[in-house]
Amino acid sequence: MGDGYLTNPLVFLIQVLFGACTLVVMLRFLLQLVRADFYNPVSQFIVKATSPLLTPLRRLIPSLGGVDTASLVLMWLVKWVELTLVLLVSGGAFNLLAPLAWAIPELVGLALDVFLYAILIQVILSWVSPGGYNPVIGLIDRLTAPLLRPAQRLIPPVGGLDLSPMVVMIGLVLLKMLLLPPLQLLTGSPFR
């Protein structure tokens, strides 16, 4: 990788800008998947931020089985551009198509991180502001419910303490540890 004075700051800026874009598109995809309230102000922001890129893409890529494939393709392409730019700035030699494959484990890792951090934020907010409503809390609850509900059915509260978020978070970290290395190896990703 390049040793230039500006290389690290430039790579950082690329990762922040493209990472934020990828995250917003992923949140739109995940919130659609869990059928979140799209009248929520946070949802409205996500929709407005992603519509300029998604609207034209949806004309080319239809939804399949209720899954917003245009969002999937957009986050894949944004991650590909990010990885390509990082490699160009760093001076790495690569095939232009290789980052398309490398983007897959990156997106899987991001999705797992979204759920992991959403549960962590939910737990912290339940301590700080129990019972309070906030638009962000509503979306986080909706996003984490598909993972937490089954765990809550299996693990009863102990002394009034719900341990299911901790169990789900441990499961997500384990899944990340077991799933990402083979995906990175399979795609030949240098980002490990």
N, C-alpha and C positions, 0 to 999 in steps of 0.2 A: 504494500500500500504506500501511497505517496507520503513524503515527509515535509511537504511545503508548509510554510507558516500559516497560510490561510486554509489548509486542507481540513483540519478538525473543525474550525468554526463553520465552514461551508457545509461539511457533512452534517453537522448538528442542525443547521438551519433547514437543510433539505429534509432531514428526518422529522423535524418538528412540524414543518409545513405540510408535507405529504402525509405524515403520520396522523395529524389532526384531521385532514380530509378523509383519509381511510377510516378513521374512527367514527366520524360523523355518518359516513355512508353505512358502515357496519351497524351503528346504532339504529339507523333508519330500517335496515333489513331486519335486525333482531326485534325491534319494536313492532314491525308489521307481523313478524312471525308469531309473537305472543299476543297479538291483537290489542296493543296498548291504546289508550285513549288519545286519539290524534287531535282532540280539541285542547289538550293540555298545552300550556304555553311553551314548554320545553320541546314537545313534539312538533309544535308549529315552527319553532326555530329550526329544528332538524329538517323538516320538510322544505322550508324556504331555502335553507342553505344547500340542499342537495338537488332541488328541482331543476336548476339551470343545466346540470349535467345529465340528470336522469331522464328528463322529459324527452329529449331527442333520442337517447339511447333506447327508450321503451318503444319507440316506433320501429326500431330494428330488431329488438330482442323481446319477444313476448314472455309473459309469465308462464311457468309450467307447473301445473298442479297446485295453484295458489301460492307458489314460491316466486318472489320477485327476482327473477334471474338477471334483470338489468342491473339491479343493485350489486349482485354478486360479481357480475362482469366488471362493473365500474370500480369496485374496490380492488379487484384483481389487477385491473389496468393501472390504477393509481399506485398500487404497491409496486408494480413492475417498473413504472416510470421512476419511482423513488429509488429502488434498488439499482436501476441503470444509471441514474445520475450520481448516486453515491460511488459506484464503481468508476465512473468516468472521472469524477473529481479526485478520487483516491489514486488514480493512475493504474487501476487493475485491468488486466487483459481478460476479455471474456467474449463469449458469443452473445449477440444481442438477444437471442431467444432464451438463453439460460435463465435470466431473471424472471421470466414467466413461470418457470417451474419453481424457482426459489421463493416466489411470492406465496406459494401454497402453504408451506409450513409457517411462514410469517403470519398469514391470515388466521390459520388455525390457532396459533399461539395468542394472537390478539383477541380472538373470540373467547378463548378460555380466560384470558386476563380480564376481559369485560365482565364476565360472570363472577370471577373471583373478587374483583374490586367492588362490584355492585353489592355483593353479599357483605363484604367488609364495611362498606359505607352504611349499609342497612343496619348492621349490628351496632355500629358506633352511634348512629342517629337514634336507635332504640334506647340507648343508655342516656343520651344527652336530652332528647326531646321525645319521650315516649307519648304516643297518642296524638302528637301534633301532626297537622297535615301541611304538606308542602308539595307543589307540583312535581318536584324531583323525587320525593319519597314515593309518590303514587306510581311514577314510572319505574322506579327501582323495584318496588313491590311486585309490579306486574312482570318485570323482566326476570326476577329471581324465583317467582312462584313455581314455574315448572320444575325447577331443581329442588326447591325447599319443601314443597308439599309432600312428595313421596317420602322424603327423609323424615319429615315431621310425623307421618303416619307410622313409620317404623321405630322411631326413637321418641318415647314419651318424655315430657319435661321432667327433669330431676330437681326436686326442691323448688319448683317454679321457674327453673332455668332451662331455656330451650337450647339444647346442644346440637340440634340439626344443622345450623349454619356452620359450626366448626367441622362437623363430619363432612358436609358437602364441600367446604373449602379444602379439606385434606384430600378428598376425592379428586377435586379439580387439579390440585398441585400434582398428585400422583399421575393423573391422566396426562398432564402436560409433560411430566418426566418420562412417561412410557411411550407417548405418541410422537412427540416432536423429534427426538433423535433418529428414529427410523425414517420419518418423512424427510428430514434434512439429508440423511444419507442417501435415500432413494433419489432425491432431486439434485444431489451434488452441491447443496447450498454451502457457501463459505461462511454464512452468518450463523454461527453456533455459539 
